[in-house]
Amino acid sequence: MLYSDVYLLETAIDLGITTKASGFDVLFLACAMMTNSKLITDDKKMYDKAVDAGINAELLRETVSSP
């Protein structure tokens, strides 16, 4: 099933305000929330924001920042 960003817009805006996530991230968060799907990511910040928003999420791995 495909979802247009127009369909996700209101939820994405609300999530952006509450989580302070980036524009692209809020669309992924909104899609997971609206479809009651698990968000699978390797982005720790996105994972934390999803969990804080009550979205079922799984962190695949933590990335190590280079010095």
Backbone atoms as SQL, in Angstrom:
CREATE TABLE atoms (id INTEGER PRIMARY KEY, chain TEXT, resi INTEGER, resn TEXT, atom TEXT, x REAL, y REAL, z REAL);
INSERT INTO atoms VALUES
  (1, 'A', 1, 'MET', 'N', 0.842, -1.159, 0.000),
  (2, 'A', 1, 'MET', 'CA', 0.000, 0.000, 0.000),
  (3, 'A', 1, 'MET', 'C', 0.899, 1.238, 0.000),
  (4, 'A', 2, 'LEU', 'N', 0.527, 2.232, -0.772),
  (5, 'A', 2, 'LEU', 'CA', 1.281, 3.477, -0.850),
  (6, 'A', 2, 'LEU', 'C', 0.533, 4.592, -0.148),
  (7, 'A', 3, 'TYR', 'N', 1.271, 5.429, 0.545),
  (8, 'A', 3, 'TYR', 'CA', 0.687, 6.584, 1.219),
  (9, 'A', 3, 'TYR', 'C', 1.363, 7.848, 0.709),
  (10, 'A', 4, 'SER', 'N', 0.575, 8.797, 0.290),
  (11, 'A', 4, 'SER', 'CA', 1.089, 10.094, -0.140),
  (12, 'A', 4, 'SER', 'C', 1.450, 10.922, 1.087),
  (13, 'A', 5, 'ASP', 'N', 2.433, 11.806, 0.921),
  (14, 'A', 5, 'ASP', 'CA', 2.789, 12.670, 2.042),
  (15, 'A', 5, 'ASP', 'C', 1.636, 13.587, 2.430),
  (16, 'A', 6, 'VAL', 'N', 0.706, 13.834, 1.503),
  (17, 'A', 6, 'VAL', 'CA', -0.474, 14.651, 1.824),
  (18, 'A', 6, 'VAL', 'C', -1.328, 13.940, 2.870),
  (19, 'A', 7, 'TYR', 'N', -1.454, 12.626, 2.745),
  (20, 'A', 7, 'TYR', 'CA', -2.218, 11.827, 3.694),
  (21, 'A', 7, 'TYR', 'C', -1.556, 11.847, 5.075),
  (22, 'A', 8, 'LEU', 'N', -0.241, 11.929, 5.085),
  (23, 'A', 8, 'LEU', 'CA', 0.527, 11.867, 6.333),
  (24, 'A', 8, 'LEU', 'C', 0.802, 13.235, 6.949),
  (25, 'A', 9, 'LEU', 'N', 0.488, 14.297, 6.213),
  (26, 'A', 9, 'LEU', 'CA', 0.932, 15.640, 6.574),
  (27, 'A', 9, 'LEU', 'C', 0.543, 16.080, 7.984),
  (28, 'A', 10, 'GLU', 'N', -0.715, 15.954, 8.350),
  (29, 'A', 10, 'GLU', 'CA', -1.152, 16.436, 9.666),
  (30, 'A', 10, 'GLU', 'C', -0.435, 15.704, 10.797),
  (31, 'A', 11, 'THR', 'N', -0.368, 14.379, 10.683),
  (32, 'A', 11, 'THR', 'CA', 0.320, 13.593, 11.703),
  (33, 'A', 11, 'THR', 'C', 1.809, 13.918, 11.710),
  (34, 'A', 12, 'ALA', 'N', 2.396, 14.086, 10.526),
  (35, 'A', 12, 'ALA', 'CA', 3.820, 14.412, 10.428),
  (36, 'A', 12, 'ALA', 'C', 4.125, 15.755, 11.090),
  (37, 'A', 13, 'ILE', 'N', 3.276, 16.732, 10.870),
  (38, 'A', 13, 'ILE', 'CA', 3.483, 18.044, 11.494),
  (39, 'A', 13, 'ILE', 'C', 3.405, 17.927, 13.012),
  (40, 'A', 14, 'ASP', 'N', 2.400, 17.215, 13.502),
  (41, 'A', 14, 'ASP', 'CA', 2.267, 17.024, 14.952),
  (42, 'A', 14, 'ASP', 'C', 3.500, 16.326, 15.532),
  (43, 'A', 15, 'LEU', 'N', 3.973, 15.282, 14.841),
  (44, 'A', 15, 'LEU', 'CA', 5.160, 14.568, 15.315),
  (45, 'A', 15, 'LEU', 'C', 6.400, 15.454, 15.247),
  (46, 'A', 16, 'GLY', 'N', 6.500, 16.277, 14.222),
  (47, 'A', 16, 'GLY', 'CA', 7.629, 17.196, 14.108),
  (48, 'A', 16, 'GLY', 'C', 7.681, 18.171, 15.266),
  (49, 'A', 17, 'ILE', 'N', 6.517, 18.655, 15.651),
  (50, 'A', 17, 'ILE', 'CA', 6.448, 19.600, 16.769),
  (51, 'A', 17, 'ILE', 'C', 6.821, 18.917, 18.083),
  (52, 'A', 18, 'THR', 'N', 6.306, 17.722, 18.300),
  (53, 'A', 18, 'THR', 'CA', 6.544, 17.051, 19.582),
  (54, 'A', 18, 'THR', 'C', 7.909, 16.388, 19.678),
  (55, 'A', 19, 'THR', 'N', 8.440, 15.872, 18.551),
  (56, 'A', 19, 'THR', 'CA', 9.706, 15.135, 18.611),
  (57, 'A', 19, 'THR', 'C', 10.912, 15.942, 18.157),
  (58, 'A', 20, 'LYS', 'N', 10.664, 17.036, 17.443),
  (59, 'A', 20, 'LYS', 'CA', 11.744, 17.846, 16.853),
  (60, 'A', 20, 'LYS', 'C', 12.557, 17.048, 15.833),
  (61, 'A', 21, 'ALA', 'N', 11.942, 16.026, 15.222),
  (62, 'A', 21, 'ALA', 'CA', 12.609, 15.214, 14.201),
  (63, 'A', 21, 'ALA', 'C', 12.686, 15.990, 12.888),
  (64, 'A', 22, 'SER', 'N', 13.590, 15.554, 12.005),
  (65, 'A', 22, 'SER', 'CA', 13.755, 16.213, 10.710),
  (66, 'A', 22, 'SER', 'C', 12.542, 15.963, 9.811),
  (67, 'A', 23, 'GLY', 'N', 12.458, 16.716, 8.731),
  (68, 'A', 23, 'GLY', 'CA', 11.332, 16.613, 7.802),
  (69, 'A', 23, 'GLY', 'C', 11.131, 15.222, 7.238),
  (70, 'A', 24, 'PHE', 'N', 12.222, 14.577, 6.795),
  (71, 'A', 24, 'PHE', 'CA', 12.088, 13.237, 6.247),
  (72, 'A', 24, 'PHE', 'C', 11.736, 12.235, 7.342),
  (73, 'A', 25, 'ASP', 'N', 12.369, 12.368, 8.491),
  (74, 'A', 25, 'ASP', 'CA', 12.111, 11.435, 9.584),
  (75, 'A', 25, 'ASP', 'C', 10.653, 11.468, 10.032),
  (76, 'A', 26, 'VAL', 'N', 10.058, 12.660, 10.086),
  (77, 'A', 26, 'VAL', 'CA', 8.671, 12.723, 10.555),
  (78, 'A', 26, 'VAL', 'C', 7.725, 12.009, 9.599),
  (79, 'A', 27, 'LEU', 'N', 8.060, 11.964, 8.314),
  (80, 'A', 27, 'LEU', 'CA', 7.213, 11.219, 7.378),
  (81, 'A', 27, 'LEU', 'C', 7.284, 9.721, 7.656),
  (82, 'A', 28, 'PHE', 'N', 8.489, 9.216, 7.937),
  (83, 'A', 28, 'PHE', 'CA', 8.624, 7.803, 8.297),
  (84, 'A', 28, 'PHE', 'C', 7.910, 7.508, 9.615),
  (85, 'A', 29, 'LEU', 'N', 8.064, 8.394, 10.592),
  (86, 'A', 29, 'LEU', 'CA', 7.391, 8.221, 11.878),
  (87, 'A', 29, 'LEU', 'C', 5.874, 8.241, 11.706),
  (88, 'A', 30, 'ALA', 'N', 5.374, 9.184, 10.922),
  (89, 'A', 30, 'ALA', 'CA', 3.929, 9.293, 10.698),
  (90, 'A', 30, 'ALA', 'C', 3.392, 8.059, 9.990),
  (91, 'A', 31, 'CYS', 'N', 4.125, 7.571, 9.005),
  (92, 'A', 31, 'CYS', 'CA', 3.687, 6.376, 8.280),
  (93, 'A', 31, 'CYS', 'C', 3.607, 5.175, 9.221),
  (94, 'A', 32, 'ALA', 'N', 4.625, 4.992, 10.053),
  (95, 'A', 32, 'ALA', 'CA', 4.614, 3.883, 11.010),
  (96, 'A', 32, 'ALA', 'C', 3.463, 4.029, 11.994),
  (97, 'A', 33, 'MET', 'N', 3.235, 5.249, 12.470),
  (98, 'A', 33, 'MET', 'CA', 2.167, 5.484, 13.435),
  (99, 'A', 33, 'MET', 'C', 0.791, 5.229, 12.818),
  (100, 'A', 34, 'MET', 'N', 0.563, 5.765, 11.633),
  (101, 'A', 34, 'MET', 'CA', -0.764, 5.680, 11.021),
  (102, 'A', 34, 'MET', 'C', -1.109, 4.280, 10.528),
  (103, 'A', 35, 'THR', 'N', -0.100, 3.476, 10.220),
  (104, 'A', 35, 'THR', 'CA', -0.351, 2.112, 9.754),
  (105, 'A', 35, 'THR', 'C', -0.151, 1.084, 10.858),
  (106, 'A', 36, 'ASN', 'N', 0.171, 1.578, 12.061),
  (107, 'A', 36, 'ASN', 'CA', 0.436, 0.694, 13.199),
  (108, 'A', 36, 'ASN', 'C', 1.504, -0.345, 12.838),
  (109, 'A', 37, 'SER', 'N', 2.547, 0.135, 12.163),
  (110, 'A', 37, 'SER', 'CA', 3.639, -0.721, 11.711),
  (111, 'A', 37, 'SER', 'C', 4.870, -0.510, 12.576),
  (112, 'A', 38, 'LYS', 'N', 5.754, -1.488, 12.561),
  (113, 'A', 38, 'LYS', 'CA', 7.024, -1.352, 13.269),
  (114, 'A', 38, 'LYS', 'C', 7.982, -0.547, 12.396),
  (115, 'A', 39, 'LEU', 'N', 8.613, 0.449, 12.983),
  (116, 'A', 39, 'LEU', 'CA', 9.636, 1.235, 12.304),
  (117, 'A', 39, 'LEU', 'C', 10.973, 0.559, 12.557),
  (118, 'A', 40, 'ILE', 'N', 11.637, 0.147, 11.493),
  (119, 'A', 40, 'ILE', 'CA', 12.939, -0.503, 11.606),
  (120, 'A', 40, 'ILE', 'C', 13.979, 0.466, 11.055),
  (121, 'A', 41, 'THR', 'N', 14.955, 0.807, 11.873),
  (122, 'A', 41, 'THR', 'CA', 15.947, 1.808, 11.486),
  (123, 'A', 41, 'THR', 'C', 17.307, 1.483, 12.082),
  (124, 'A', 42, 'ASP', 'N', 18.345, 2.038, 11.460),
  (125, 'A', 42, 'ASP', 'CA', 19.673, 1.956, 12.069),
  (126, 'A', 42, 'ASP', 'C', 20.105, 3.331, 12.575),
  (127, 'A', 43, 'ASP', 'N', 19.154, 4.252, 12.629),
  (128, 'A', 43, 'ASP', 'CA', 19.389, 5.623, 13.088),
  (129, 'A', 43, 'ASP', 'C', 18.936, 5.734, 14.549),
  (130, 'A', 44, 'LYS', 'N', 19.899, 5.838, 15.455),
  (131, 'A', 44, 'LYS', 'CA', 19.592, 5.856, 16.893),
  (132, 'A', 44, 'LYS', 'C', 18.698, 7.029, 17.276),
  (133, 'A', 45, 'LYS', 'N', 18.946, 8.209, 16.696),
  (134, 'A', 45, 'LYS', 'CA', 18.119, 9.373, 17.028),
  (135, 'A', 45, 'LYS', 'C', 16.677, 9.153, 16.585),
  (136, 'A', 46, 'MET', 'N', 16.497, 8.610, 15.377),
  (137, 'A', 46, 'MET', 'CA', 15.143, 8.349, 14.893),
  (138, 'A', 46, 'MET', 'C', 14.463, 7.292, 15.766),
  (139, 'A', 47, 'TYR', 'N', 15.205, 6.274, 16.131),
  (140, 'A', 47, 'TYR', 'CA', 14.674, 5.225, 17.003),
  (141, 'A', 47, 'TYR', 'C', 14.199, 5.815, 18.332),
  (142, 'A', 48, 'ASP', 'N', 15.029, 6.638, 18.948),
  (143, 'A', 48, 'ASP', 'CA', 14.667, 7.251, 20.230),
  (144, 'A', 48, 'ASP', 'C', 13.418, 8.124, 20.104),
  (145, 'A', 49, 'LYS', 'N', 13.328, 8.883, 19.026),
  (146, 'A', 49, 'LYS', 'CA', 12.159, 9.747, 18.814),
  (147, 'A', 49, 'LYS', 'C', 10.903, 8.903, 18.591),
  (148, 'A', 50, 'ALA', 'N', 11.044, 7.791, 17.872),
  (149, 'A', 50, 'ALA', 'CA', 9.906, 6.905, 17.638),
  (150, 'A', 50, 'ALA', 'C', 9.404, 6.320, 18.955),
  (151, 'A', 51, 'VAL', 'N', 10.308, 5.814, 19.757),
  (152, 'A', 51, 'VAL', 'CA', 9.935, 5.221, 21.044),
  (153, 'A', 51, 'VAL', 'C', 9.282, 6.270, 21.940),
  (154, 'A', 52, 'ASP', 'N', 9.859, 7.468, 21.973),
  (155, 'A', 52, 'ASP', 'CA', 9.287, 8.551, 22.780),
  (156, 'A', 52, 'ASP', 'C', 7.876, 8.915, 22.324),
  (157, 'A', 53, 'ALA', 'N', 7.597, 8.745, 21.020),
  (158, 'A', 53, 'ALA', 'CA', 6.277, 9.068, 20.472),
  (159, 'A', 53, 'ALA', 'C', 5.303, 7.894, 20.589),
  (160, 'A', 54, 'GLY', 'N', 5.764, 6.786, 21.170),
  (161, 'A', 54, 'GLY', 'CA', 4.892, 5.631, 21.342),
  (162, 'A', 54, 'GLY', 'C', 4.789, 4.747, 20.116),
  (163, 'A', 55, 'ILE', 'N', 5.739, 4.876, 19.207),
  (164, 'A', 55, 'ILE', 'CA', 5.751, 4.079, 17.979),
  (165, 'A', 55, 'ILE', 'C', 6.586, 2.829, 18.219),
  (166, 'A', 56, 'ASN', 'N', 6.074, 1.691, 17.788),
  (167, 'A', 56, 'ASN', 'CA', 6.803, 0.434, 17.880),
  (168, 'A', 56, 'ASN', 'C', 8.009, 0.534, 16.943),
  (169, 'A', 57, 'ALA', 'N', 9.220, 0.427, 17.479),
  (170, 'A', 57, 'ALA', 'CA', 10.423, 0.605, 16.670),
  (171, 'A', 57, 'ALA', 'C', 11.482, -0.408, 17.058),
  (172, 'A', 58, 'GLU', 'N', 12.354, -0.692, 16.094),
  (173, 'A', 58, 'GLU', 'CA', 13.470, -1.600, 16.325),
  (174, 'A', 58, 'GLU', 'C', 14.738, -0.952, 15.783),
  (175, 'A', 59, 'LEU', 'N', 15.776, -0.938, 16.604),
  (176, 'A', 59, 'LEU', 'CA', 17.069, -0.399, 16.195),
  (177, 'A', 59, 'LEU', 'C', 17.923, -1.557, 15.698),
  (178, 'A', 60, 'LEU', 'N', 18.308, -1.503, 14.416),
  (179, 'A', 60, 'LEU', 'CA', 19.092, -2.587, 13.844),
  (180, 'A', 60, 'LEU', 'C', 20.511, -2.623, 14.381),
  (181, 'A', 61, 'ARG', 'N', 21.122, -1.460, 14.438),
  (182, 'A', 61, 'ARG', 'CA', 22.497, -1.383, 14.939),
  (183, 'A', 61, 'ARG', 'C', 22.787, 0.064, 15.284),
  (184, 'A', 62, 'GLU', 'N', 23.734, 0.238, 16.128),
  (185, 'A', 62, 'GLU', 'CA', 24.181, 1.593, 16.431),
  (186, 'A', 62, 'GLU', 'C', 25.378, 1.889, 15.544),
  (187, 'A', 63, 'THR', 'N', 25.405, 3.060, 14.963),
  (188, 'A', 63, 'THR', 'CA', 26.540, 3.448, 14.136),
  (189, 'A', 63, 'THR', 'C', 27.576, 4.130, 15.004),
  (190, 'A', 64, 'VAL', 'N', 28.815, 3.918, 14.676),
  (191, 'A', 64, 'VAL', 'CA', 29.916, 4.518, 15.415),
  (192, 'A', 64, 'VAL', 'C', 30.386, 5.730, 14.631),
  (193, 'A', 65, 'SER', 'N', 30.428, 6.862, 15.281),
  (194, 'A', 65, 'SER', 'CA', 30.898, 8.085, 14.633),
  (195, 'A', 65, 'SER', 'C', 32.408, 8.047, 14.513),
  (196, 'A', 66, 'SER', 'N', 32.904, 8.517, 13.381),
  (197, 'A', 66, 'SER', 'CA', 34.355, 8.591, 13.227),
  (198, 'A', 66, 'SER', 'C', 34.871, 9.844, 13.928),
  (199, 'A', 67, 'PRO', 'N', 36.103, 9.787, 14.406),
  (200, 'A', 67, 'PRO', 'CA', 36.656, 10.922, 15.163),
  (201, 'A', 67, 'PRO', 'C', 36.788, 12.178, 14.349);
